[in-house]
Amino acid sequence: RAEAVVEGITPSEWFKGKLAAWTELKKEMKKKQAEFKAKPKEAKEEAKLHEELPDVSSLELHGSEDGASPPIYAHFQREDWTLFSTRLELHLLSHAFVEDVKDGMYLGVPIEHVAHYYRVYFKATFTPKALACEDMKGVVA
């Protein structure tokens, strides 16, 4: 039974709130990244000195207010954003599904149904090939 698709499952308000918060945070992060990239070259070169051997315990997610240290995602490329977003979305999906299904038989999203529930929750298609994987097992491996 735990391998069957749960018909009629809908995203909870908890999920919708978390997704909205993630969407807003991602937008803010990309804005900060663009601001960092728009800085004059001298400021970027000075920031690179700080990046050579960063003290991970002192890194701030969004960088310092004075601009002395860049956001941790300052040099993300499209692929980095894709992996980051996918990881968060799958994490959110797994927690929301277990909560929304309200059935102890389901300990998580069955791997063969991830694409189905991704479409239900995110209203988008999940394509493992976009992550250079043949199938869902390759994505979660």
C-alpha positions as CSV (number, residue, x, y, z in Angstrom):
1,R,0.0,0.0,0.0
2,A,2.8,2.4,0.8
3,E,4.0,2.1,-2.8
4,A,0.7,3.3,-4.3
5,V,0.1,6.9,-5.4
6,V,-2.0,8.8,-2.9
7,E,-4.9,10.2,-4.8
8,G,-6.3,13.6,-3.9
9,I,-3.3,14.7,-1.8
10,T,-2.9,18.5,-1.8
11,P,-0.1,20.7,-0.4
12,S,-0.8,21.9,3.1
13,E,-0.7,25.5,4.3
14,W,2.6,24.6,6.0
15,F,4.1,23.6,2.6
16,K,2.7,26.7,0.9
17,G,4.2,29.0,3.6
18,K,7.6,27.3,3.4
19,L,7.6,27.4,-0.4
20,A,6.7,31.1,-0.4
21,A,9.5,31.8,2.1
22,W,12.0,29.9,0.0
23,T,10.9,31.7,-3.2
24,E,11.4,35.1,-1.4
25,L,14.8,34.1,0.1
26,K,16.0,32.8,-3.3
27,K,15.0,36.1,-4.9
28,E,16.8,38.1,-2.2
29,M,19.9,35.9,-2.6
30,K,20.0,36.4,-6.4
31,K,19.6,40.1,-5.8
32,K,22.5,40.2,-3.4
33,Q,24.6,38.2,-5.8
34,A,23.8,40.7,-8.6
35,E,24.8,43.6,-6.3
36,F,28.1,41.9,-5.5
37,K,28.8,41.3,-9.1
38,A,28.0,44.9,-9.9
39,K,30.6,46.2,-7.5
40,P,33.7,47.9,-8.8
41,K,36.5,45.5,-9.7
42,E,38.8,46.7,-6.8
43,A,36.1,45.6,-4.3
44,K,35.8,42.2,-5.9
45,E,39.6,41.7,-5.9
46,E,39.8,42.6,-2.2
47,A,36.9,40.2,-1.5
48,K,38.8,37.4,-3.3
49,L,41.7,37.8,-0.8
50,H,39.2,36.8,1.9
51,E,38.0,33.9,-0.2
52,E,41.4,32.2,-0.6
53,L,41.3,30.5,2.8
54,P,37.9,31.2,4.3
55,D,37.2,30.5,7.9
56,V,34.0,28.6,7.4
57,S,32.9,29.2,10.9
58,S,32.8,32.9,10.3
59,L,31.2,33.0,6.9
60,E,27.9,34.8,6.7
61,L,25.3,33.5,4.3
62,H,24.6,36.9,2.9
63,G,28.0,38.4,3.4
64,S,28.9,41.3,5.8
65,E,26.8,44.5,5.9
66,D,29.9,46.6,5.1
67,G,30.6,44.5,2.0
68,A,34.0,43.3,3.3
69,S,33.0,39.7,2.7
70,P,30.9,38.5,-0.1
71,P,27.8,36.3,0.2
72,I,28.6,32.6,0.3
73,Y,26.7,32.2,-3.0
74,A,28.4,35.2,-4.7
75,H,30.0,33.1,-7.4
76,F,27.2,30.6,-7.9
77,Q,26.6,29.7,-11.6
78,R,23.3,28.5,-13.1
79,E,24.2,24.9,-12.2
80,D,24.9,25.8,-8.5
81,W,21.5,27.5,-8.2
82,T,19.8,24.4,-9.8
83,L,21.4,22.0,-7.4
84,F,20.8,24.2,-4.4
85,S,17.1,24.7,-5.4
86,T,16.6,21.0,-6.2
87,R,18.0,19.9,-2.9
88,L,15.8,22.3,-0.9
89,E,12.7,21.5,-2.9
90,L,13.2,17.7,-2.5
91,H,13.8,18.2,1.2
92,L,10.6,20.3,1.5
93,L,8.6,17.8,-0.6
94,S,9.7,14.9,1.6
95,H,8.7,16.6,4.8
96,A,5.4,18.0,3.4
97,F,4.4,14.7,1.9
98,V,4.8,12.7,5.2
99,E,2.8,15.4,7.0
100,D,0.1,15.7,4.3
101,V,-0.4,12.0,3.7
102,K,-1.2,11.4,7.4
103,D,-0.5,7.7,7.1
104,G,2.2,5.9,9.1
105,M,2.7,3.5,6.2
106,Y,4.4,6.2,4.3
107,L,7.8,7.1,5.7
108,G,8.7,9.2,2.8
109,V,8.0,9.7,-0.9
110,P,8.4,6.5,-2.8
111,I,11.3,7.1,-5.3
112,E,9.2,6.0,-8.2
113,H,6.6,8.6,-7.4
114,V,8.8,11.7,-6.7
115,A,8.1,13.1,-10.2
116,H,4.3,12.8,-9.6
117,Y,4.3,14.5,-6.2
118,Y,6.8,17.1,-7.4
119,R,4.2,18.0,-10.0
120,V,1.4,18.1,-7.4
121,Y,3.3,20.2,-5.0
122,F,5.4,22.5,-7.2
123,K,3.2,22.5,-10.3
124,A,6.3,21.9,-12.4
125,T,7.9,18.9,-14.1
126,F,10.8,17.2,-12.4
127,T,13.3,16.0,-14.9
128,P,16.3,14.0,-13.7
129,K,18.1,14.6,-17.0
130,A,18.2,18.4,-16.1
131,L,20.6,17.2,-13.3
132,A,22.6,15.0,-15.7
133,C,21.0,11.9,-14.2
134,E,19.2,9.1,-16.1
135,D,16.6,8.5,-13.5
136,M,15.4,9.5,-10.0
137,K,17.7,6.9,-8.4
138,G,20.6,8.8,-9.9
139,V,19.4,12.1,-8.4
140,V,19.1,10.8,-4.9
141,A,22.2,8.6,-5.0
